Amino acid sequence: MKLSQSSEEARWAAVCQRDAQAAGSFVYAVRSTGVFCRPGCPSRRPRRENTCFFDSPEAALAAGFRACLRCRPAASLCVDPHVALVEAACRSMAAADAPLLLAVLAERAGLSPHHFLRVFKKHTGLTPHAWAAGLRAGRLREALGEGMAVSEAIYHAGYNASSRFYEEADRVLGMTPGAFRAGGAKTRIRFGLGECALGAILVAASERGLCAIALGDAPEPLLRELESRFPKAELVGGDPGFEDWMAQVIGFVEAPGTGLHLPLDLRGTAFQLRVWQALSDIPPGSRLSYSELAARIGAPAAVRAVAGACAANTLAVAIPCHRVVRSDGGLSGYRWGVARKRALLDREAESR
């Protein structure tokens, strides 16, 4: 159900006021983190442009978002007793000033380290160590995005060594922390806007490769979204040297079977990169369910986390998250619209 602008703004006002009385009437999701919350959640307020709203936790889950571990908006949906143990461990890691040892987490859960590790990985798709790394990465992006000094961001994110910080920061941010903090300042991003069979298309590339392929009804919102991701970057449009890249991407959208032979600038957590690689291995014309994709990466119980990684993809078609469907074969949410997802799948089926 699509909300009117006034309804959305009323819900946004409830989020800003952390109105607990609005709980139960809707949940809000944050595209940049892949998490959805109750209106009264004490978490840091998200940016308006990254926020969307759903009538129920089930709708947010179907769209690929995962439940917040602080306000637990989907608590009523949990039936596995181990889920509560895993959520408690995640909250402990989020609240800790330093990384928690596996033995400590296992003791708090009342399980042996080996059993706890198996349970945690089953439900999240990650080891506790990797989950903590993803948590640090999210805090890092959030802190730098709000203009926090790099030295403060290191402390805020929970890195205990600057060398480890820079090792992870480059992969997650795709640029130096200083450049990310400055909104992509001194980062040169070439882009092009055009039309394809699916409507308007935006293609953008950093020095590393394609960093955005977006689809929409009109070009202006696509450009605004790119500007919001890199508010101080040097965005270069109309570059004659970029026209060939633009043509290759549009040609690939029209005929996915031809392949796309351009470098990709992927920015995500270790888990997201695993999911995106698995998506890239799905051949055109084929479909996988979220549960099948989770099993393919060795995390059969991490279906929601897999759906969240699909939702975080910013490279339409190049990372083919449109090839993932519900277990019953139905089409769930798609960042660029379910109608486009159906059109892509139909086109690929016809070309087999």
N, C-alpha and C positions, 0 to 999 in steps of 0.2 A: 504494500500500500504506500503510495507516494504522498508525502505530506505537503500541505500548502506552505508557502513561505512564512505565513504568520504562525502556523503550528510549529514549524521548526524553530522559529525565534522564541516562542514560548518555552519550548523544551530546552533551548540553549540557555535561557534565563534561569531555568530551574537548575541546570548544571552549574552555572556560575554561582548561584546562591547555595549550592549543595543542599537542595531542598529534599530532605529525607521523606517528606510526605508524598513526593512524586514517585517514590519507589513503587514498583508494581504496575505503573502505567506505561513505562517505556524504559529502555536502556539506551545508552549512547556508546558508540564505538569510535576508536581513534585509528585512523588509517596508518599513521606513521609507526605505531607500535603493534597493531593487530589485536588490540585488547578491547573488550567492552565492559562497561561498568554500570552500576546503579547511579541515579542522579545525585545521591548524597555521598558518593565515594570521596574519601579524604585525599585521594591521590592528587598530584599536581594538575592544575587545570590545563586541558589541551588547547591547542590553537583552533580557532573556529573553522578554518578552512580544512582542517584534518578530521573534523568531527562529523559523524552521521548518526542517524537515530533509527531505532527499531522498536516495534510494538512489543516484542517479547525476547527473552533470552534465546529461545529456539530459533527465531528468525536471524539473530546475530550469529549464532553458531552455524546455521545453514549458509550464511554469507561468507564463512571462513574465518570469523573472529574467534578469539579464545577468551575465556572468562577471567576477569581480574581476580588476583589472589588476595586482595585486601577486602573488597566489599562482597566478593563471592556472589555475583548476580545469578549464577546458574546452580547454586547450591542445592536447590530443590530437585535438580535433574540428576544428581549424583547418586548412584546406587552401589557402587563398588566401595567397600570400606577402606580399601587401600588409597582411594582418591583423597580422602581426608588426611591421611598420613603424608602423602606427597605434597598436598597443598600446605600443610603445616611446615614441612621441611623447606618449601620454597619461600614461605613467609619468614622463616628463621634466617635463611640466606639473605633475603632482601633487607632484613633489619640489622644484620651483623655488620660491624665496622671492618672486619677482616674475613677472608675465606674460612669456612667451617670445614673441618676434616670429616671425611666419610664416616669414621668411627663415631664421631660426636652426633652426626645426623642420625645414624642408625640406632644409637643408644636412645635418643629422644623418641624415635619411632617405635622402640621396643622390638627391633628386629636385628638379626645378625647383619654385619656389613655386607656380606655377599647377597643375602636375601633383600636387604634394602636397596642395594644397587640394581638388582634385577627388577624390583617393583618400580623404582623410580624411572628407570629407562623404559619400562613397558608403557607407563602412562605419559611420559613426556617426550620419548624418542631421543633423549639425551642422558648422559651421565650427569650427576650433580656438578661435577667440575665444568662441563660444557654449558650447563644451564646457568651457572654463576657467571661464566664468561659472556653469555648472551645478556644477562642482567647488567653487567658492567658496560657492555656496548650500548645498550639502550640508555643508561644513565649518562654515558659520555655524549651521545648525540643530543640528548635533552639539555644537558648543562651547557654545551658549546653553542647550541642553537639559541639559548637565552643570553648569550654574551658573556658567560662566565670565563674568567681567565683560564688558560690551559693548565697552569699549576693547580688551581682550585678544582678544575674538572677532574684531574687525576685523583685527587683526594675524595671528591664527591662520588666518583664512579666506583671507588673501592679498589683501585690498582695499588698493589703494594711495592711495585718497582717501576720506575720510569721506562726501563727498557721493554718490559712486558707491555706497558701502555702503548708505546709507539709501534710495537710489533702488531698489536691487534688493531690499533687505530687506523692504520693505513688500509687494512683490508675492509674494515667496516665503513669507513668514511669515504674511501676512494680519493682522498687528498690529505694534505697535512692537517693536523688539528687546528693550527692557526688559521688556515684558509677556510675550514669548515666554520669555525667560530665567527669569522668575518663574512659569513653568508656566501662563501665561495669566491671571495675577493681574490684577484690574481689568477683565477681559474677561467680558462677560455673554453666556452662551450658553443660549438657550431650547431645550428638547428635549421630545420626547414619545415614549412607547412604546406600541405597539399590536400588532394582529394583522392580517395580510392573507392573501391566498391562498397566499403563499409562506412563511408562518410568522410569526415575530416580526419586528417592524420598529422601528427607531429613526430618528427624524428630528430633526436639530439645526440651529440657525441662529444665526449671529453677527449683529452689527448690519449686516453687508454682505449677508447672504443665507444660503441653505442651505450648511452646511459639512460635513454628514454625512447620508447615507442608508444605513443598514446593515440587512442581513437575516440572520436566524439561526434556530436551533431554539428558543431561549429568550431572553427579554429581558435577563436579568442579565448574560450575557457581553457583550452589545452595549453596555450602560451602562458596564461596566468598561473596555471599549476606549475609549469616549469620555472617561472619567475619566483614562485613561492618556495620552491626547493632550493634555488640558488639565487637569493635576492641581491647579492652583490657581485655575482660572477659576470664576466664579460660575455654576454650572449650575442653571438654573431650570426645574423640571418642574411640570406642572399649571397652566401659564399659560393662562387662558381665551382670551386673544388669539391663542394659538398653535394652538388647536384647528382653525381654518380651514386653516392651512398643513398641518397633519397630515392633515386630510381630503383636501386637494388632492393631496398626495403619494400617499396610499393609493389614491385614485381613479386616479391616473396609473399606478401599478403594476398595477392591475386592468385598465386600458384605456389602454395607451400611445399609441394613436392620438389621444386627446383632447388631448395636449400638456400641458406643465407651464409655467405662466406665473408663475414665482416667480424672484427673483434668486438667483444662485449665487455663493458665496464660494469661488473657485477658488484654490488655493495650490500652486504648482508652478514648475518651471523653464520657461524659454522653450520648450524642446522638448516637455515634457509638455503645456503649454498648446496647442501646435500639434496634438498628437495628440488631445487632448480635444475641440478644436474640430472636427477631422475626424470624430471619433466622433459628435458632435452632428449632423453633416450626413447621417448614414446614416438613411434613413427607416425607420419601423417595418415589420417584415416582411422587410427586406432583410438580407443578410449579406455581409461582406467577409472575405477572408483577411488574415492579418497582412502578407503581402507586398503585397497590393493596397492596404492602408491605408498602408503605407510608401511605395508609389509615389504615392499620392494626395497626400501631403505633400511630394513631391519628393525623397524619400530612399529609393530602392528597395532599397538594400543594408542599410538600418538596421532590419531586421526584428526583431532581438532588442531593440534600444532601444525600438521601438514596443511590443513585448510588455511591456517593463518599465514603460512609461508607462501601459499599460492596467492592469497590476497595481497601480499606485500610485493609481488612481482610488478616491476615498472616497465618491462619490455614485452609488450603485447606481441604475440605470435612467435617472436624469437625465442622466448621461454614459454612454451605452449601450455599454459595453465588451462586453456580452454578445452583441452583434451581430458580433463578430469571431471567426472560427473558423480552424482549420488549413487548409492548402491543399487537403487531401483532403476537406474538409467536416466533419471530426470536431471534437468539442468538446474544447478544451484546458482548462487550469485556470481557475477563476473564483474571485475573492476570497470570494464568498458561496456557493460550492458548485456543482459541475457540474450537479447535478439542478435547481437553480434556474435556471441558465442555459438548460437544455433547456426547462424550463417556460415561461420568458419567450419564447423563440423560437417554441415551439409555439403559445402564445397569440397572438402577433403574426401568425403565419402564418394562423391561423384567422380573424382579424379583417380580413384583406386583402380 
